[in-house]
Amino acid sequence: SSAAASPPQPQQETGVETPLRADAPAVPQCVTRGIGRPETALGVEKGLYRGREAYLVVLPHAHDTARVTAYIVDAACATLRTA
């Protein structure tokens, strides 16, 4: 009979703070409004998604601190100008 192996656990360092990415772009207000959550993003990256400029925004999971929630939001609102 074989014993079930437990999944590997993440390593934790105490007393060490490392920023995720100091050069990460700021989240435009229209993207934050589109997501509908006021939390500070854990990570942000601007890039292409299916051929369109978009923001990947990673936020803490609403109920589980061991998880995150990722949003991909079209970047068009950040480049549109109102007259």
OpenMM code with the backbone's topology and positions (N, CA, C; nanometers):
from openmm import Vec3, app, unit

residues = "SER SER ALA ALA ALA SER PRO PRO GLN PRO GLN GLN GLU THR GLY VAL GLU THR PRO LEU ARG ALA ASP ALA PRO ALA VAL PRO GLN CYS VAL THR ARG GLY ILE GLY ARG PRO GLU THR ALA LEU GLY VAL GLU LYS GLY LEU TYR ARG GLY ARG GLU ALA TYR LEU VAL VAL LEU PRO HIS ALA HIS ASP THR ALA ARG VAL THR ALA TYR ILE VAL ASP ALA ALA CYS ALA THR LEU ARG THR ALA".split()
positions = [
    Vec3(0.0846, -0.1178, 0.0000),
    Vec3(0.0000, 0.0000, 0.0000),
    Vec3(0.0886, 0.1234, 0.0000),
    Vec3(0.0523, 0.2210, -0.0803),
    Vec3(0.1330, 0.3424, -0.0902),
    Vec3(0.0639, 0.4569, -0.0180),
    Vec3(0.1423, 0.5321, 0.0541),
    Vec3(0.0880, 0.6473, 0.1263),
    Vec3(0.0771, 0.7648, 0.0296),
    Vec3(-0.0294, 0.8424, 0.0452),
    Vec3(-0.0480, 0.9603, -0.0402),
    Vec3(0.0509, 1.0682, 0.0019),
    Vec3(0.1223, 1.1201, -0.0939),
    Vec3(0.2190, 1.2268, -0.0650),
    Vec3(0.1453, 1.3591, -0.0518),
    Vec3(0.1868, 1.4372, 0.0456),
    Vec3(0.1235, 1.5681, 0.0610),
    Vec3(0.1858, 1.6646, -0.0389),
    Vec3(0.1057, 1.7616, -0.0864),
    Vec3(0.1608, 1.8569, -0.1838),
    Vec3(0.2680, 1.9430, -0.1198),
    Vec3(0.3634, 1.9897, -0.1992),
    Vec3(0.4691, 2.0746, -0.1435),
    Vec3(0.4106, 2.2036, -0.0872),
    Vec3(0.4673, 2.2492, 0.0199),
    Vec3(0.4225, 2.3725, 0.0843),
    Vec3(0.5158, 2.4859, 0.0450),
    Vec3(0.4605, 2.6078, 0.0302),
    Vec3(0.5473, 2.7206, -0.0053),
    Vec3(0.6460, 2.7516, 0.1053),
    Vec3(0.7654, 2.7922, 0.0664),
    Vec3(0.8677, 2.8329, 0.1623),
    Vec3(0.8384, 2.9753, 0.2066),
    Vec3(0.8580, 3.0037, 0.3325),
    Vec3(0.8357, 3.1387, 0.3823),
    Vec3(0.9619, 3.1901, 0.4480),
    Vec3(0.9971, 3.3140, 0.4167),
    Vec3(1.1081, 3.3807, 0.4832),
    Vec3(1.0488, 3.4839, 0.5764),
    Vec3(1.0982, 3.4884, 0.6980),
    Vec3(1.0464, 3.5873, 0.7917),
    Vec3(1.1377, 3.7080, 0.7953),
    Vec3(1.0780, 3.8243, 0.8145),
    Vec3(1.1551, 3.9463, 0.8267),
    Vec3(1.2062, 4.0029, 0.6958),
    Vec3(1.1623, 3.9460, 0.5837),
    Vec3(1.2088, 3.9941, 0.4543),
    Vec3(1.0896, 4.0480, 0.3767),
    Vec3(1.1003, 4.1734, 0.3333),
    Vec3(0.9957, 4.2312, 0.2498),
    Vec3(1.0530, 4.2578, 0.1128),
    Vec3(0.9873, 4.2035, 0.0110),
    Vec3(1.0322, 4.2292, -0.1246),
    Vec3(0.9145, 4.2801, -0.2057),
    Vec3(0.9287, 4.3970, -0.2673),
    Vec3(0.8194, 4.4467, -0.3508),
    Vec3(0.8017, 4.3563, -0.4717),
    Vec3(0.6775, 4.3420, -0.5182),
    Vec3(0.6536, 4.2560, -0.6333),
    Vec3(0.7231, 4.3107, -0.7569),
    Vec3(0.6921, 4.4329, -0.7942),
    Vec3(0.7591, 4.4973, -0.9069),
    Vec3(0.7488, 4.6466, -0.8877),
    Vec3(0.8590, 4.7084, -0.8592),
    Vec3(0.8586, 4.8524, -0.8372),
    Vec3(0.8257, 4.9279, -0.9651),
    Vec3(0.8532, 4.8672, -1.0806),
    Vec3(0.8286, 4.9355, -1.2068),
    Vec3(0.6946, 4.8994, -1.2698),
    Vec3(0.6070, 4.8328, -1.1961),
    Vec3(0.4764, 4.7943, -1.2490),
    Vec3(0.3933, 4.9188, -1.2784),
    Vec3(0.3163, 4.9169, -1.3881),
    Vec3(0.2350, 5.0340, -1.4198),
    Vec3(0.1238, 5.0534, -1.3172),
    Vec3(0.0842, 5.1782, -1.2995),
    Vec3(-0.0271, 5.2080, -1.2096),
    Vec3(-0.1560, 5.1590, -1.2753),
    Vec3(-0.2528, 5.1231, -1.1928),
    Vec3(-0.3819, 5.0802, -1.2449),
    Vec3(-0.4655, 5.2053, -1.2722),
    Vec3(-0.5060, 5.2291, -1.3970),
    Vec3(-0.5899, 5.3453, -1.4249),
    Vec3(-0.7225, 5.3368, -1.3489),
    Vec3(-0.7769, 5.4521, -1.3122),
    Vec3(-0.9021, 5.4549, -1.2360),
    Vec3(-1.0145, 5.3829, -1.3089),
    Vec3(-1.0202, 5.3964, -1.4420),
    Vec3(-1.1288, 5.3311, -1.5156),
    Vec3(-1.1179, 5.1783, -1.5067),
    Vec3(-0.9961, 5.1261, -1.4995),
    Vec3(-0.9764, 4.9816, -1.4851),
    Vec3(-1.0198, 4.9382, -1.3453),
    Vec3(-0.9813, 5.0163, -1.2438),
    Vec3(-1.0228, 4.9860, -1.1062),
    Vec3(-1.1751, 4.9875, -1.0953),
    Vec3(-1.2386, 5.0880, -1.1559),
    Vec3(-1.3859, 5.0955, -1.1525),
    Vec3(-1.4473, 4.9756, -1.2239),
    Vec3(-1.3867, 4.9346, -1.3348),
    Vec3(-1.4379, 4.8200, -1.4087),
    Vec3(-1.4306, 4.6906, -1.3290),
    Vec3(-1.3249, 4.6764, -1.2503),
    Vec3(-1.3106, 4.5582, -1.1649),
    Vec3(-1.4089, 4.5658, -1.0490),
    Vec3(-1.4277, 4.6863, -0.9953),
    Vec3(-1.5240, 4.7040, -0.8868),
    Vec3(-1.4723, 4.6658, -0.7496),
    Vec3(-1.3398, 4.6638, -0.7328),
    Vec3(-1.2817, 4.6312, -0.6023),
    Vec3(-1.1786, 4.7368, -0.5664),
    Vec3(-1.1847, 4.7892, -0.4430),
    Vec3(-1.0967, 4.9001, -0.4052),
    Vec3(-0.9574, 4.8597, -0.3570),
    Vec3(-0.9299, 4.7309, -0.3402),
    Vec3(-0.8014, 4.6882, -0.2847),
    Vec3(-0.6845, 4.7299, -0.3732),
    Vec3(-0.5704, 4.7465, -0.3099),
    Vec3(-0.4468, 4.7728, -0.3826),
    Vec3(-0.4052, 4.6454, -0.4552),
    Vec3(-0.3667, 4.6598, -0.5804),
    Vec3(-0.3266, 4.5442, -0.6604),
    Vec3(-0.1966, 4.4845, -0.6077),
    Vec3(-0.1896, 4.3531, -0.6072),
    Vec3(-0.0665, 4.2826, -0.5718),
    Vec3(0.0311, 4.2862, -0.6885),
    Vec3(-0.0229, 4.2909, -0.8078),
    Vec3(0.0591, 4.2965, -0.9273),
    Vec3(-0.0214, 4.3504, -1.0437),
    Vec3(0.0470, 4.4191, -1.1333),
    Vec3(-0.0170, 4.4786, -1.2511),
    Vec3(0.0780, 4.4632, -1.3686),
    Vec3(0.0234, 4.4281, -1.4823),
    Vec3(0.1054, 4.4228, -1.6030),
    Vec3(0.0203, 4.4661, -1.7210),
    Vec3(0.0757, 4.5555, -1.8012),
    Vec3(0.0075, 4.5973, -1.9236),
    Vec3(0.0672, 4.5177, -2.0377),
    Vec3(-0.0192, 4.4660, -2.1238),
    Vec3(0.0290, 4.3875, -2.2362),
    Vec3(-0.0813, 4.3651, -2.3371),
    Vec3(-0.0656, 4.2623, -2.4190),
    Vec3(-0.1657, 4.2285, -2.5191),
    Vec3(-0.2407, 4.1037, -2.4764),
    Vec3(-0.3716, 4.1048, -2.4951),
    Vec3(-0.4557, 3.9880, -2.4707),
    Vec3(-0.5476, 3.9754, -2.5912),
    Vec3(-0.5344, 3.8659, -2.6619),
    Vec3(-0.6122, 3.8425, -2.7836),
    Vec3(-0.6019, 3.9598, -2.8807),
    Vec3(-0.4815, 4.0130, -2.8930),
    Vec3(-0.4546, 4.1180, -2.9888),
    Vec3(-0.4925, 4.2583, -2.9458),
    Vec3(-0.5396, 4.2751, -2.8243),
    Vec3(-0.5797, 4.4076, -2.7751),
    Vec3(-0.4986, 4.4424, -2.6516),
    Vec3(-0.4711, 4.5736, -2.6354),
    Vec3(-0.4015, 4.6163, -2.5144),
    Vec3(-0.4921, 4.5930, -2.3946),
    Vec3(-0.4339, 4.5396, -2.2885),
    Vec3(-0.5116, 4.5059, -2.1695),
    Vec3(-0.4231, 4.5159, -2.0462),
    Vec3(-0.4875, 4.5236, -1.9323),
    Vec3(-0.4188, 4.5188, -1.8035),
    Vec3(-0.4510, 4.3862, -1.7367),
    Vec3(-0.3478, 4.3201, -1.6870),
    Vec3(-0.3636, 4.2048, -1.5990),
    Vec3(-0.3468, 4.2598, -1.4585),
    Vec3(-0.4508, 4.2476, -1.3778),
    Vec3(-0.4494, 4.3014, -1.2417),
    Vec3(-0.4721, 4.1853, -1.1459),
    Vec3(-0.3804, 4.1666, -1.0517),
    Vec3(-0.3905, 4.0587, -0.9539),
    Vec3(-0.4238, 4.1198, -0.8186),
    Vec3(-0.5352, 4.0738, -0.7609),
    Vec3(-0.5819, 4.1220, -0.6308),
    Vec3(-0.5875, 4.0063, -0.5325),
    Vec3(-0.5861, 4.0372, -0.4019),
    Vec3(-0.6058, 3.9307, -0.3039),
    Vec3(-0.7436, 3.8678, -0.3242),
    Vec3(-0.7540, 3.7382, -0.3004),
    Vec3(-0.8838, 3.6708, -0.3067),
    Vec3(-0.9739, 3.7301, -0.1989),
    Vec3(-1.1008, 3.7424, -0.2270),
    Vec3(-1.1944, 3.8077, -0.1350),
    Vec3(-1.2102, 3.7332, -0.0022),
    Vec3(-1.1931, 3.5994, -0.0026),
    Vec3(-1.2202, 3.5231, 0.1199),
    Vec3(-1.1078, 3.4298, 0.1636),
    Vec3(-1.0120, 3.4030, 0.0762),
    Vec3(-0.9076, 3.3051, 0.1065),
    Vec3(-0.7704, 3.3706, 0.0887),
    Vec3(-0.7009, 3.3943, 0.1988),
    Vec3(-0.5723, 3.4645, 0.1934),
    Vec3(-0.4626, 3.3836, 0.1238),
    Vec3(-0.4857, 3.2564, 0.0985),
    Vec3(-0.3878, 3.1742, 0.0284),
    Vec3(-0.4056, 3.1814, -0.1237),
    Vec3(-0.5061, 3.2574, -0.1688),
    Vec3(-0.5360, 3.2655, -0.3116),
    Vec3(-0.5342, 3.4095, -0.3603),
    Vec3(-0.5328, 3.4244, -0.4918),
    Vec3(-0.5456, 3.5556, -0.5552),
    Vec3(-0.6542, 3.5462, -0.6621),
    Vec3(-0.7007, 3.6617, -0.7067),
    Vec3(-0.7948, 3.6695, -0.8181),
    Vec3(-0.7314, 3.7574, -0.9246),
    Vec3(-0.7281, 3.7088, -1.0473),
    Vec3(-0.6681, 3.7839, -1.1576),
    Vec3(-0.7778, 3.8334, -1.2510),
    Vec3(-0.7631, 3.9575, -1.2940),
    Vec3(-0.8573, 4.0199, -1.3865),
    Vec3(-0.7807, 4.0643, -1.5102),
    Vec3(-0.8394, 4.0437, -1.6269),
    Vec3(-0.7861, 4.0987, -1.7512),
    Vec3(-0.8883, 4.2006, -1.7986),
    Vec3(-0.8441, 4.3272, -1.8090),
    Vec3(-0.9348, 4.4369, -1.8415),
    Vec3(-0.8815, 4.5110, -1.9637),
    Vec3(-0.9684, 4.5357, -2.0598),
    Vec3(-0.9313, 4.6101, -2.1804),
    Vec3(-0.8746, 4.7457, -2.1407),
    Vec3(-0.7649, 4.7847, -2.2022),
    Vec3(-0.6979, 4.9104, -2.1683),
    Vec3(-0.7556, 5.0306, -2.2418),
    Vec3(-0.8561, 5.0104, -2.3267),
    Vec3(-0.9095, 5.1201, -2.4083),
    Vec3(-0.9579, 5.2369, -2.3235),
    Vec3(-1.0155, 5.2107, -2.2080),
    Vec3(-1.0675, 5.3203, -2.1252),
    Vec3(-0.9558, 5.4134, -2.0793),
    Vec3(-0.8358, 5.3612, -2.0683),
    Vec3(-0.7235, 5.4425, -2.0210),
    Vec3(-0.6671, 5.5315, -2.1309),
    Vec3(-0.6996, 5.5014, -2.2560),
    Vec3(-0.6460, 5.5811, -2.3658),
    Vec3(-0.7507, 5.6697, -2.4308),
    Vec3(-0.8783, 5.6495, -2.3968),
    Vec3(-0.9850, 5.7324, -2.4530),
    Vec3(-0.9839, 5.8691, -2.3880),
    Vec3(-1.0113, 5.9703, -2.4655),
    Vec3(-1.0190, 6.1066, -2.4125),
    Vec3(-1.1595, 6.1587, -2.4368),
    Vec3(-1.2161, 6.2218, -2.3349),
    Vec3(-1.3491, 6.2795, -2.3505),
    Vec3(-1.3362, 6.4248, -2.3917),
    Vec3(-1.4270, 6.4696, -2.4766),
    Vec3(-1.4202, 6.6087, -2.5251),
    Vec3(-1.4907, 6.7030, -2.4314),
] * unit.nanometer
topology = app.Topology()
chain = topology.addChain("A")
for resn in residues:
    res = topology.addResidue(resn, chain)
    for name in ("N", "CA", "C"):
        topology.addAtom(name, app.Element.getBySymbol(name[0]), res)
